[in-house]
Amino acid sequence: MDTSLSGKRALVTGAGNGIGRDIAEALAREGATVAVHGRSLERVSATLEAIQEAGGTAFPALADLADENAIAAMCSEACGNLGGLDILVNNAGICTLEDTPDMAPETWKAMLSINLTAPFLITRAVFPALIKSGAEASVIFVSSIAAGAHSAGWGAYAASKNGLNAFMHCLADELGGHGVRVNSIAPGWVETKMARDAHKGMAEAAGAPYEALYNDSMRGNMLGALLTPDSISDMAVFLASERGRFITAQTLTVCGGCVPGSRGSESSAERADALAK
């Protein structure tokens, strides 16, 4: 029993950079053929090249996840190119941190559209392929520990990730009878462009020094560790492989120990305010 994914067929959304790219490359290294999703070929070209240069096989899977018709076409094409589907990783997401009075309805709708509605539409589109793969299939949602955030500014993002976790549990029951496993990975802060942009915004809003805030917040966990995308892709490979064969309907947290009572229990916004004083 190992983590080999030889012969498996995977679709990874938001795979042009960050966590999604690392997951796509990790699945390919373990032998999976990967459909690499992004909004344009330009966005996924580096991921495709990295997989192919390492001896793997990958196809582009292009779609704007705000467009229901584009999602349906992308999923159909991806399953056609792959010859089926064994692994679905719903990773794509966006994050905007704003208090309720400052948030435009369009921002709220966009967050829910990309982070919650798109994973539903994608999963619905590939549902028959997952059932056909049966016990060979695994669905993975990339959620966030922010699903439990109770801090100002996190409302829309937390709501979208809470909804994602709830959908995961229901989907696991729907697909369980076919042998398909469904789980969420909930990362803490991971070193990505999204994390850097979020901290730049918080630092600017609070008038705090960015570098100090970023270092303090990103290492705000029990281990004092800086998480990198491979910490999430390692978990994705585990869940998609034979080693995760009895794990389903679970939200697995990868955050270095961000729990109440740890340094991670203080929000990044609170750290920004403290550093500004």
N, C-alpha and C positions, 0 to 999 in steps of 0.2 A: 504494500500500500504506500503510495507516494503522492506527490502533487502533480504528476504528469497530466497534461491536458492534450496529449497527442490524439489527433483526429477530431477534437472538439471544434465547434463553430461558434464564434462569439460576436456580439454587437455591443460596442461601448460608445455611449453618447458623451459629448463634450470631451472628445479625446484629442483635441488639438494641442492642449497644454495641461500643465498642472497634474492633478490627481488622475484625471481621465487618461492623459497620455501615458502616465506611468503604469496604469492598470492595463491598457492596451498592449504596451510593450512587454509587460510581465506575463500576460496570458500567451502572447506569441512565443516568448522564450520557453514556455512550458509545452509548446507544441500546438497551440490553438491557431486556427485561421481566424483573422479578426477583421470585421467590418468597422472601420474607424469613422465615427460620426463627427461632423462639424458643419458650420453654416456654409463654408466654401472650401474648394480644393486647396486654396492658399492656406487656410487655417490648419488643415490636417496633413499638409505635404511633409512637414518635418517628421511627424509620427510615422507616416507611411514609409519614408526613406529609412528611418532608424530600424523599423521592423524588417524591411527587405534587406538592408545591409547586414543585419544580424542573421540572415538566412531564413527569416520567417515569411509568411504569406499574409498580405493584408489588402483590403479593398477600401476605397473611399465610400462613405455613406453620407450624402449631403442633404441637409434640410434645415430650414428655419423652424425651430421648435414652437414658434408662435403660430405656425400655419398648419392647421389640421390636415389639409390635403397633401402638403409637402411631407408630413410625417408618414401618412399612409403610403405614399409613393416610395419614400426612402426605405421603409420597412419591407415592402414588397421586393424592391430591388436587392436589398441586403440579403434577405432570405434566399432569393434566387441565385445570387452570386455565391453564397455560402453553401447552397444545397440543403438548407435547413437551418435550425438554430438550437444550440445546446446551452449557451450562456448569454444572458442579457444583463448588462450593467447599465442601469439608469443613473448616470453620474452628473449629467449637465445641470448646471444651476447658476443663479445669479444672486447677488446680495447687495442690498441698499439699506443703510442704517439711518432711519429718520424717525423722529417722534411723530405721533399721530397728527397733531395740528399742522405739521410741515409736510406731510406726505400727500402727494397728489393721488387721486384715485387710480390714475394710469399706472403709477409706480406699484401700488398694491396689486392691481390686476396683472401686471407684467411678472411680478414675483410669483404669484400663484400660477400663472400660465406656464412659466418655464419650469418651476420647481415641483409642481404638483400635477397640473393637468397634462403636461407633455408626457411624463412617465406613465400616466394612465393610458393615454392614447397609444403610446408605443407598445405598452404591454398588451393592450387589447388587440392591436394589429398583428402581433406575433403569437398570440395565444394558441392558435392551432398548431404552429410549429413547435411550441413548447410541449404541448400535450403529446405530439407525435414522438418527441424525444424522450418523454417520460422520465424515468429515474436517472437518465443521463443529463437532465436539464437542471439549471440553477438560475434563479433571478436574484440580482443583488441591487439594492438601492443604496446610493450614497446619501445618507442623511447628515446629521450634525448633532453635536451635543447642545447646540443652540436651540434644538427642539424644546429643551427645558429651560430656555433663557427667560428670566423674569426681570429683565432690565430695560430701561428706557431705550427706545430706538430699534429694538429687535423684534417688534410686533409682527411685521409682515413675514420676515424670514423665519421666525420661530413658528408661526402659524403654518407656513408652507411645509416645514420639516416635520412638525407634529402630524400634519395630514398625511405626509408620505409614510411615516411609521404606521399610522393607523391603516392605511391602504395596504401596506405590506402584510400586516397580520391577517386581514381579510383575504387577500390574494393567496396567502399560504394555505388557508383552509380550502379555497376553491381548487387549487392545483395539487394539494397534498394527495388526493385520491388517485392522481395520475403519477405519483412518485416524484413530482417536481418540488424542489426546495426553494424557499423564498426567504430572504433575510435582508436586513439593513446593516450597513456599517456607519457608525456615528463618529466621525473624526472630531478631535478638538482642533485648535488652530494648527494648520499645516502650512509650511513654507511654500506659498504659491503667490502668483500675481494678485489673486483675489484678496489674500490676506494682507499683502503689502498695501494694496489700494485702500482697503478698509481701515487700516491703521493710519494711513496718511490722512484720510478724511477725519478720523477721530482726533488725531493730533492737531489738525488745522482748526477744527471746531472748538477744541478746548484751549488752543494756544499753547500746546505742550510740545516738547522736543520729540520729533518722530522717532529717531533712532533709539532713544531711551525707552519710549513707550513700546516700540516694536519688540525690543529685546526682553523687556520685563513681562509683557503680555504673552508673547509667544512661548516663553519658558515658564509661564504661570501654571505649573503642574507639580505634582508630588516629586517627580523625577528631575525637575528643573531642565527638562530635555527640549530640544528643538526638533519637532516632528517634521519629517520630510515625506514626500509623496509615496516613497517605497514602503513606508510603514502601513499605508492603506492598501497598496497593491499586494503586499504579502498576505493580508487578510482576505482580499478578494480571491487570490489564487487558492488559498486554503479552502474557502467556502465553495468554490467552483469544482474542486477536486474531490477525489474519493475520500480524502481525509475529513471532509465536511458532510459525509453522506447521511448523517442522522441529525444535522442541525437545520432547523427550519423555524420560521415565525419568531426569529430573534433579532434584537437590535444589539449589535456588538460594538462596544465603545472602544475607540483607539485614541487615547488622549494623554497618556502619561500620568493619569491619576487626577483628572479635574473633577473633583467631587466636593460637596459641601464640607467646609472645614479646611480645605486645602487652599493654596495660594490661588488656584484656578476658580475659586468661588467668587472672587472679586471680579466684576466685569471690566472689560477693556476700557469702557467709557469712564468708569470710576477711577481706573489707573490714570487715564489721561487727565482727569480733573485734578488728581493728587499731584501729578508731575507738573501741572501748570501753576500750582500754588507756591 
